[in-house]
Each structure stands twice: as C-alpha cells, then as structure tokens.
Amino acid sequence: MTKALDSAALDQIFLAARTFNKFTAEPVSDNMLQQLYDLYKWGPTSLNTQPGRVVFVRSAEAKQKLMPALMPNNVEKTMAAPVVAIVAYDTAFFEHMPTQFPANPGARDMFANNAGLSADTATRNSALQGAYLIIAARALGLAAGPMSGFNPAVVNEAFFPDGCWKANFLINLGWGDPSGNRPRGPRLAFEDSVVMA
Amino acid sequence: MTKALDSAALDQIFLAARTFNKFTAEPVSDNMLQQLYDLYKWGPTSLNTQPGRVVFVRSAEAKQKLMPALMPNNVEKTMAAPVVAIVAYDTAFFEHMPTQFPANPGARDMFANNAGLSADTATRNSALQGAYLIIAARALGLAAGPMSGFNPAVVNEAFFPDGCWKANFLINLGWGDPSGNRPRGPRLAFEDSVVMA
C-alpha cells in the first residue's frame, strides 16, 4: 500500500506553501523550466487531451508586451518576477489526438465536430494543468504566485494574434522571498465545502 | 533556498503516478477524507474565493443516483470505486468572501454584481481545486481516477436540485489496484506545449 509523503513534503507542496509576491534576483534557468514541464506534464487530462500551453515570459521585450494587460496592483510584482507563465490553451488541441490518444481513432473528430465540448475541455483541462504547474513548481523548490487579475483580451492580442491559443491565467515564478508574503488567508470549514453522501 | 522533493516523492505525485480504474476493497474512512480536505484546501484560488465544493459519494443510495449520469464505459469502475468525488462549484461562492477575504470589503459585491466574472471564477478555480485534490490524494497514498465522461445536467438534477452548486468533473478515489491500469499515454514534447519568450 502506498504511504503518505512525509510531513516536510506535505508542508512544501500544500500545508506550509504560500503564494509569493516577491522573488530573489536568482534567475530561473532554461533547464529548470524544462524540468518543470517534465514534471507537470504528467498530471492527468481528459482523454489525454493536454490542451494547456504555457508561455514562459522572461525577456524585457515580452514583459513589456504583457504589462498593459495587468491590473495596476499586479504590475510591480509581475515586472520584477524572474518568470511569468502565461497558462493558455490551444483551441485546436484535438489535432494532437492521433499521436496522444491512438487507442481511440475517433477522438480527434469527436472534439473537432463539437465546439462546445472542445471549449469546455480546453478551459477545464488547461486550468488543471496550471494547477499541476503550481504544485510541480513548489515540488522543485520554486515559488509560485498565480493571478487572474489581468485582461485576457490584451494578452491574447499581444501573444496569440492568430487566435489559436487563448490565455487562462498567469503564474509568477522564481525563488521565493517570503518578505513579500501577505498574511495567510483562512480556508472554509470542511462542513462548508464538503458533503458526505 | 527550498530544495526539490526527493525522487520518491516526485514519483508518487507526478512521475510514476497513474490514473487508476480499479481499487482494493479497503474502504476510505471519514478520517481520510477529512485529511484529504485539510490538505487540498490549502491550494491557492483567485482572491481566496474557494468556489470548489465536493460531494464524496460512498453510499449505495448515492451511487444509484449517480449511475444514470455516467457514460457507459465509466459505469462499472465508478460503481466499484470506494469513493466518487463530485467536484462541483458554488455559484454563490462570493457569500463567503467577508470571512475569507476580509482585507477587501468590496470583494463580495465585485462578484455578486458581475455574473460573467463569477461564472469564470467558479469554473476555473473549482477546476484548480479538483487538480489539487488529485495531487493531494496521491500525496496521501490514495489513487485517483478523474473523469469527464458523464452528463453534468443529470448530476446537477440529482444532487443539486436547488441549482446553487454545479458539477465540474468526477474523481474516483480509493487504494489503488494497478491491475486495472491502462498503458500510460504519451505526453507532448516541450516544443509542442511551451514557448520561451
């Protein structure tokens, strides 16, 4: 029987983990971002669709493209973050199904011929993949600061002008500096969030 | 500087983790489901909104209510799973904001007065919370089998007749029996999923 991770590991990924607003000056290497992908990519998606896409924004030019999309209170911390991950989805994700889900040869057409199913699958599963990215980053010792406070239309226009990819949410990434952490928010009681049936 | 988890921990939550279709006969206790909530609840959500709700389906009666919603190929494994988590969202999640995000007294009304923002926030963040639940289950040694193959309208009618909560996706949970695992699917190459900018 598989055992629980030890308490230090549970602390690192959930119990003591925090949303970071500040990071050290240490850069995040190409190699580390590759390791991050090679970890979060294994999180499950519906029929192995993997609609999530990520733009890792590090250059000054790309940061400048992103800036006008940010809500004012997110500008300073995001411009200072070593990496900003734009978690997006590929609206044509189903074109990869022949290689990614070969067991079902009809899978591509099932999505390609059903715009509602495709859109639901892309948004839901890219969100799952963004959550895997957050936990995978923490598991590698990185700190994450996810945000929804931005204008997705501005990001889409600046980064995805052909309309095929669409932004879902943003995650600042780097080596955490806890001096920027806010007081931790509470969580709902079990009874307010969960029903046993 | 925070270090990466050891390779056994990375294996357990991502690298060697699998979607399970079969579970041992060992039940999943109330205490374990409480531990699971007390782990995944710490995953971050936008403005600490925590819109995700979960129904842990274990009883024969509740399983019977769920059955008509399942796609035929998901019926047998789901009926046999010790627990089925219905990952849902509370459309009125913002009513908890005065206690969950007291720093911003306007947060409740910002969502209450903007149906589009509320719906996006509820669906996106309940998906994130479902992903945290999957990883938290693995971190505790449980096995997870997430599914989108069901009719949400039938689940909503059976479990949420007042319309306040809405189903997002399902996760079978139990102690894993790897004999039911399918061959592992591939993953997209870094270049097909990630852009460096």
Interface residues (C-beta under 8 A of the other chain):
Chain A: M1 T2 K3 A4 L5 D6 A9 L10 Q12 I13 F14 L15 A17 T19 E26 D30 L33 Q34 Y37 D38 L39 Y40 K41 W42 G43 P44 S46 L47 N48 Q50 G52 R53 V54 V55 F56 V57 R58 S59 A62 H96 T99 Q100 F101 A103 T121 T123 R124 N125 A127 L128 Q129 G130 A131 Y132 I134 I135 A136 A139 L140 G141 L142 A143 A144 P146 M147 S148 G149 F159 N168 F169 W175 G176 R182 G185 P186 R187 L188 F190 D192 S193 V194 V195 M196 A197
Chain B: M1 T2 K3 A4 L5 D6 A9 L10 Q12 I13 F14 L15 A17 T19 E26 D30 L33 Q34 Y37 D38 L39 Y40 K41 W42 G43 P44 S46 L47 N48 Q50 G52 R53 V54 V55 F56 V57 R58 S59 A62 H96 T99 Q100 F101 A103 T121 T123 R124 N125 A127 L128 Q129 G130 A131 Y132 I134 I135 A136 A139 L140 G141 L142 A143 A144 P146 M147 S148 F159 N168 F169 W175 G176 R182 G185 P186 R187 L188 F190 D192 S193 V194 V195 M196 A197
